[in-house]
Amino acid sequence: MAIPEDVLVQILLWLPVVSLLRFKCVSKSWYALITHQNFTEKHLLRNLSTPNNNNNNNTARFLAHRRDKTTGDYVVSSLSYEPLQVLPSTQQPLPPPYSGIDKKVEVFVVGSCNGVVCLYDNYDLNIVLWNPATKETKVVPKSTLPRFPAFFQASTNGIGFGFDARTNDYKIIKLLCLSDPDPKLSYFQIDFIDQNEIYSLSTNSWRKVDNPPCIIFDGFKGMKAYTNGIASWWGLCGWESILSFDMSSEAFLATPLPNERIIGRKSENWREFFVMNEKVALAVGVLNEDQLEIGFDVWLLNEYGVKESWAKLFTLGPFTGIRKPLGFWKNEIALFLESSGGRLVVYDSSTKEMVDLQIDGEPLSLQVITYMETLVSVKGGNQEMGFEKQDTLTWMP
């Protein structure tokens, strides 16, 4: 007796992606069912509704991205959310064209959204969309938009990736800086022009978008934070700020950081940004007098655009042998850190214990990204729903 399709769908929705990929080979009808957009949407929605449940087939994970010390290649490993541990046999190289790439090229994870990972490099060779669960990849076409003056050189000031819940579309935003290449000019004589471009996966094309003039720090390495459809970078927008971009309204908003007299100058106390409790968190690194120990003051931004909404939550540390924080696990309870030797460790503030997660990379190459296994396709066209929460804000036009 055949299983009714509605019952079959309900059964399949509870299965992990790896099983669903195998079951596509059962029959043509199963293949059509599992690859149908409606099924992909339902599977994504179920995963998003209970992301951290132990009975949820371990779809909620972290990806640890780094450059391998031995081979020099970039690799990623998966870590389960609960319990926090490296999943066996999950290390894999980045997909082409980034597998076996030249050692001088640095590759960064711009961000991850609904199981899709965006990759970018410091030579502006490629932008790649990748679903690690399905192994599907897409090399994003380069922009052919005109740039004025035409002879000016373009460099990437910042790059972001996210989902537009209003139009069910995945987008990439590039903040470009155009400059006069004349070698006779000193830095202070060079003209700089901002031009920002946004890519839509549904149309597979680029178009221009306006923004306020800002200098982004380390923006080519990706976003500093992404939550609820809003990407954020650390920059100078007349004052030290986070610059945020709403993927749906395609508008920018700058939020000044807390006063320097409180958090110190950026040249003295380095800043790192993460997501905590679905809000932007700021960690200010403070070295002791002999610079052998470092602690982190953690702040939370409660409202975009409002400087006074920054609130200091707590201080973690001091630590020895730590290079920088990488993000939070379980929000305020635990913090991912990169050791001075490039190892991934986690500090549990409730037990005051530091645990080595046995992941090693070249120093300063580690990134930890929240990730969820999904069937979402990177091919383009009418995209699967993202079901992300959206804030109602007044943004810069």
C-alpha positions as CSV (number, residue, x, y, z in Angstrom):
1,M,0.0,0.0,0.0
2,A,1.4,3.4,-1.0
3,I,2.0,6.0,1.6
4,P,-0.2,9.1,1.0
5,E,1.9,12.0,-0.2
6,D,0.9,14.3,2.7
7,V,2.0,11.7,5.2
8,L,5.3,11.1,3.3
9,V,6.0,14.8,3.3
10,Q,5.6,15.0,7.0
11,I,8.0,12.1,7.5
12,L,10.6,13.5,5.2
13,L,10.5,17.0,6.7
14,W,12.0,15.5,9.9
15,L,15.0,14.0,8.1
16,P,18.5,15.7,7.9
17,V,19.7,16.9,4.6
18,V,22.2,14.1,4.1
19,S,19.3,11.6,4.2
20,L,17.1,13.6,1.9
21,L,19.9,13.8,-0.7
22,R,20.2,10.0,-0.7
23,F,16.4,9.6,-0.9
24,K,16.3,11.6,-4.1
25,C,17.5,8.4,-5.8
26,V,14.6,6.3,-4.7
27,S,12.3,7.3,-7.6
28,K,11.5,10.1,-9.9
29,S,8.5,11.1,-7.8
30,W,10.7,11.3,-4.6
31,Y,13.3,13.3,-6.5
32,A,10.5,15.7,-7.7
33,L,9.1,16.0,-4.2
34,I,12.4,16.7,-2.4
35,T,13.7,19.1,-5.0
36,H,10.5,21.1,-5.2
37,Q,10.7,24.6,-3.8
38,N,7.6,24.1,-1.6
39,F,9.3,21.2,0.2
40,T,12.6,23.2,0.6
41,E,10.6,26.0,2.1
42,K,8.8,23.8,4.6
43,H,12.0,22.0,5.5
44,L,13.8,25.3,6.1
45,L,10.9,26.6,8.2
46,R,10.8,23.5,10.4
47,N,14.6,23.8,11.0
48,L,14.3,27.5,11.8
49,S,11.5,26.9,14.3
50,T,13.5,24.6,16.5
51,P,17.2,25.3,15.6
52,N,18.8,24.2,18.9
53,N,16.6,21.2,19.8
54,N,18.6,18.0,20.2
55,N,15.9,16.2,18.4
56,N,16.3,18.4,15.3
57,N,18.8,16.2,13.5
58,N,21.7,18.5,14.4
59,T,20.9,21.1,11.7
60,A,22.1,24.0,13.9
61,R,25.9,24.1,13.8
62,F,29.0,26.2,13.7
63,L,31.5,26.2,10.8
64,A,35.1,26.7,11.7
65,H,36.9,28.2,8.7
66,R,40.7,28.6,8.6
67,R,43.9,28.1,6.5
68,D,45.5,24.7,7.2
69,K,49.0,25.0,8.7
70,T,50.3,22.0,6.8
71,T,48.9,22.3,3.3
72,G,48.1,26.1,3.2
73,D,44.7,25.3,1.9
74,Y,41.5,26.7,3.3
75,V,39.2,24.2,5.0
76,V,36.0,24.2,7.1
77,S,34.9,21.8,9.9
78,S,31.5,21.5,11.4
79,L,30.7,21.7,15.2
80,S,27.5,20.6,16.7
81,Y,25.6,23.2,18.7
82,E,24.7,21.1,21.7
83,P,26.9,19.5,22.8
84,L,29.6,21.7,21.5
85,Q,32.0,19.3,19.7
86,V,33.7,18.9,16.4
87,L,31.7,16.5,14.3
88,P,33.8,13.6,12.9
89,S,34.6,13.4,9.2
90,T,33.2,16.9,8.5
91,Q,36.4,18.7,7.5
92,Q,36.3,19.6,3.9
93,P,38.1,22.0,1.5
94,L,36.5,25.1,0.1
95,P,34.8,24.5,-3.3
96,P,36.3,25.5,-6.6
97,P,37.6,28.1,-7.5
98,Y,39.0,28.4,-4.0
99,S,40.3,24.8,-3.5
100,G,44.1,24.7,-3.9
101,I,44.2,28.5,-4.3
102,D,47.5,30.4,-4.4
103,K,49.1,30.9,-1.0
104,K,49.1,34.7,-1.4
105,V,45.3,34.8,-1.7
106,E,43.3,35.1,1.5
107,V,39.8,33.7,1.5
108,F,37.1,34.9,3.9
109,V,33.6,33.9,4.8
110,V,31.5,37.0,4.3
111,G,28.5,35.4,6.1
112,S,26.1,32.5,6.2
113,C,22.3,32.7,5.8
114,N,19.8,29.8,5.7
115,G,22.5,27.3,4.9
116,V,24.1,29.4,2.2
117,V,27.7,30.5,2.7
118,C,29.3,33.5,0.9
119,L,33.0,33.4,0.2
120,Y,35.3,36.2,-0.9
121,D,39.0,36.9,-1.3
122,N,41.4,39.8,-0.8
123,Y,42.3,39.9,-4.5
124,D,38.7,40.4,-5.6
125,L,39.1,37.3,-7.8
126,N,35.7,35.8,-7.1
127,I,32.6,35.8,-5.0
128,V,31.2,32.3,-4.4
129,L,27.9,31.2,-3.0
130,W,28.1,27.7,-1.5
131,N,25.8,25.3,0.3
132,P,28.1,22.9,2.1
133,A,25.4,20.4,2.8
134,T,24.3,19.9,-0.8
135,K,27.8,20.8,-2.2
136,E,26.1,23.2,-4.7
137,T,28.1,26.3,-5.6
138,K,27.7,29.4,-7.7
139,V,30.4,31.8,-8.8
140,V,28.8,35.2,-8.8
141,P,29.2,37.1,-12.1
142,K,31.4,40.2,-11.9
143,S,29.7,43.6,-12.0
144,T,29.7,45.3,-15.4
145,L,28.2,48.5,-14.1
146,P,29.9,51.7,-15.3
147,R,32.2,53.5,-12.9
148,F,33.0,57.2,-13.2
149,P,35.6,58.4,-13.8
150,A,36.2,55.2,-15.9
151,F,40.0,55.3,-15.4
152,F,39.7,55.2,-11.6
153,Q,40.7,52.0,-9.8
154,A,38.1,50.2,-7.7
155,S,38.8,48.6,-4.4
156,T,36.5,46.8,-2.0
157,N,35.7,48.9,1.1
158,G,33.3,46.3,2.5
159,I,31.2,43.4,1.5
160,G,28.1,41.8,3.0
161,F,25.6,39.0,2.4
162,G,22.1,38.3,3.5
163,F,18.5,37.6,2.8
164,D,15.6,39.9,1.8
165,A,12.5,38.5,3.5
166,R,10.2,40.8,1.6
167,T,11.2,39.6,-1.9
168,N,12.5,36.1,-0.9
169,D,15.9,37.0,-2.4
170,Y,19.6,36.6,-1.4
171,K,21.7,39.7,-1.8
172,I,25.4,40.7,-1.8
173,I,26.3,44.3,-1.1
174,K,29.8,45.6,-2.1
175,L,31.0,49.0,-0.8
176,L,33.5,50.2,-3.4
177,C,36.1,53.0,-3.2
178,L,37.2,54.5,-6.6
179,S,40.5,56.3,-6.6
180,D,42.8,58.0,-9.0
181,P,45.7,55.6,-9.9
182,D,48.1,58.4,-10.8
183,P,51.4,57.4,-9.1
184,K,52.6,61.0,-8.9
185,L,49.8,61.9,-6.4
186,S,50.4,61.7,-2.7
187,Y,47.7,60.0,-0.6
188,F,46.3,63.4,0.4
189,Q,46.0,64.5,-3.2
190,I,44.1,61.4,-4.4
191,D,40.4,61.8,-5.1
192,F,38.2,59.1,-3.6
193,I,34.7,58.3,-4.8
194,D,32.3,55.9,-3.1
195,Q,30.2,53.6,-5.3
196,N,28.1,50.8,-3.9
197,E,26.7,47.9,-5.8
198,I,24.2,45.2,-4.8
199,Y,23.8,41.7,-6.4
200,S,20.5,39.9,-6.5
201,L,20.5,36.1,-6.8
202,S,17.0,36.0,-8.2
203,T,18.0,38.2,-11.2
204,N,21.7,37.2,-11.2
205,S,22.6,40.9,-11.8
206,W,24.2,43.9,-10.1
207,R,22.8,47.4,-9.7
208,K,23.9,50.6,-7.8
209,V,22.7,51.6,-4.4
210,D,23.4,54.9,-2.5
211,N,25.1,55.1,0.8
212,P,26.6,57.6,3.3
213,P,30.4,58.2,2.9
214,C,32.2,55.9,5.3
215,I,35.6,54.3,5.7
216,I,35.2,50.7,6.6
217,F,37.8,48.9,8.7
218,D,38.6,45.3,7.5
219,G,35.5,45.4,5.4
220,F,36.9,43.2,2.6
221,K,36.9,40.4,5.2
222,G,33.2,40.4,5.4
223,M,30.6,41.7,7.8
224,K,31.2,42.2,11.5
225,A,27.6,41.2,12.4
226,Y,24.5,40.0,10.7
227,T,21.1,39.6,12.4
228,N,17.5,39.9,11.4
229,G,18.3,40.8,7.8
230,I,20.7,43.6,8.8
231,A,24.4,43.6,8.0
232,S,26.9,45.7,10.0
233,W,30.5,46.8,9.5
234,W,32.9,48.7,11.8
235,G,33.9,52.0,10.2
236,L,34.4,55.8,10.4
237,C,31.3,57.7,9.3
238,G,32.4,61.1,10.5
239,W,32.9,59.3,13.9
240,E,33.7,55.8,14.9
241,S,30.6,53.7,14.2
242,I,29.0,50.6,13.0
243,L,27.5,51.1,9.6
244,S,24.4,48.9,9.1
245,F,22.5,47.9,5.9
246,D,18.9,46.6,5.8
247,M,18.7,43.9,3.0
248,S,15.0,44.7,2.5
249,S,14.8,48.5,2.5
250,E,18.4,48.7,1.0
251,A,19.1,51.7,3.3
252,F,22.1,52.4,5.5
253,L,22.2,53.6,9.1
254,A,25.3,54.6,11.1
255,T,25.4,54.2,14.9
256,P,28.3,55.8,16.8
257,L,30.2,53.6,19.2
258,P,30.4,54.5,23.0
259,N,32.6,57.5,23.8
260,E,36.4,57.0,23.4
261,R,36.9,58.1,26.9
262,I,35.0,55.0,28.0
263,I,36.2,52.4,25.5
264,G,39.6,53.9,24.6
265,R,41.0,54.7,21.2
266,K,40.9,52.0,18.5
267,S,44.6,52.2,18.2
268,E,44.9,51.1,21.8
269,N,41.9,48.9,22.5
270,W,40.9,46.7,19.5
271,R,37.3,46.2,18.7
272,E,35.5,43.0,17.6
273,F,31.8,42.6,16.8
274,F,29.4,39.7,17.0
275,V,25.8,38.8,17.3
276,M,24.4,38.1,20.8
277,N,20.7,37.8,21.7
278,E,20.0,38.7,18.1
279,K,21.6,42.1,18.6
280,V,25.0,43.6,17.7
281,A,27.6,43.0,20.4
282,L,30.9,44.9,20.8
283,A,33.9,43.4,22.5
284,V,36.7,45.9,23.4
285,G,40.1,44.2,24.1
286,V,42.0,45.7,27.0
287,L,45.7,44.7,27.5
288,N,47.2,44.9,31.0
289,E,50.3,47.0,31.6
290,D,52.9,44.4,30.6
291,Q,50.6,43.4,27.6
292,L,50.7,39.7,28.6
293,E,47.1,39.4,29.5
294,I,43.9,40.6,27.7
295,G,40.4,41.1,28.8
296,F,37.2,42.0,26.9
297,D,34.6,44.5,27.9
298,V,31.3,43.4,26.2
299,W,28.7,45.9,25.1
300,L,25.3,45.4,23.5
301,L,23.5,47.7,21.0
302,N,19.8,47.8,21.9
303,E,18.7,50.1,19.1
304,Y,20.3,50.9,15.7
305,G,21.1,54.6,15.2
306,V,21.0,55.4,18.9
307,K,24.4,55.9,20.5
308,E,22.9,56.0,24.0
309,S,21.5,52.5,23.6
310,W,24.9,50.9,24.0
311,A,25.0,49.0,27.3
312,K,28.0,47.5,28.9
313,L,27.1,43.9,30.0
314,F,30.2,42.4,31.6
315,T,34.0,41.9,31.4
316,L,35.6,38.5,30.4
317,G,39.1,37.6,31.3
318,P,41.9,38.5,31.7
319,F,43.3,35.7,29.5
320,T,46.8,34.7,28.6
321,G,47.8,33.3,25.2
322,I,44.7,34.6,23.5
323,R,44.8,36.6,20.3
324,K,41.2,37.6,19.8
325,P,37.5,36.7,20.4
326,L,35.6,35.0,17.5
327,G,32.0,35.0,18.7
328,F,29.6,33.8,21.3
329,W,28.1,30.3,22.0
330,K,24.9,30.2,24.0
331,N,24.9,34.0,24.0
332,E,26.4,35.3,27.2
333,I,27.6,31.9,28.6
334,A,30.6,31.0,26.4
335,L,32.9,32.8,24.0
336,F,34.9,31.4,21.1
337,L,38.6,32.6,21.1
338,E,41.6,32.2,18.9
339,S,44.8,31.4,20.8
340,S,48.1,33.0,20.0
341,G,49.1,29.8,18.1
342,G,45.9,29.8,15.9
343,R,43.9,27.2,17.9
344,L,40.1,27.4,18.5
345,V,39.2,27.4,22.2
346,V,36.0,28.2,24.0
347,Y,35.8,29.9,27.4
348,D,32.8,29.0,29.6
349,S,32.1,32.0,31.9
350,S,29.8,29.9,34.2
351,T,32.6,27.4,35.0
352,K,35.6,29.7,34.3
353,E,37.0,26.8,32.1
354,M,38.9,27.0,28.8
355,V,38.4,24.1,26.5
356,D,40.6,23.4,23.4
357,L,38.3,22.3,20.5
358,Q,41.2,20.6,18.6
359,I,40.9,22.9,15.6
360,D,44.1,24.4,14.4
361,G,44.9,27.0,11.7
362,E,47.3,29.6,10.6
363,P,47.2,32.5,13.1
364,L,44.6,35.2,12.3
365,S,42.9,32.9,9.7
366,L,40.2,31.4,12.0
367,Q,36.5,32.4,11.6
368,V,33.6,30.8,13.4
369,I,30.2,31.1,11.6
370,T,26.7,30.1,12.7
371,Y,25.3,27.7,10.2
372,M,22.3,25.4,9.5
373,E,22.1,22.5,7.1
374,T,19.4,23.2,4.5
375,L,18.3,22.3,1.0
376,V,18.4,26.0,-0.2
377,S,19.7,26.3,-3.7
378,V,22.2,28.8,-4.9
379,K,21.2,28.6,-8.5
380,G,19.0,31.7,-8.4
381,G,15.5,32.4,-9.7
382,N,12.6,32.7,-7.3
383,Q,14.2,31.9,-3.9
384,E,13.2,29.9,-0.9
385,M,11.7,31.8,1.9
386,G,14.0,32.8,4.8
387,F,11.4,33.6,7.5
388,E,13.8,36.1,9.1
389,K,12.5,38.7,11.6
390,Q,12.6,42.2,10.3
391,D,13.0,45.4,12.3
392,T,11.0,48.5,11.5
393,L,13.5,51.4,11.5
394,T,14.1,54.8,10.0
395,W,17.2,54.4,7.7
396,M,19.3,56.7,5.6
397,P,17.9,56.9,2.1
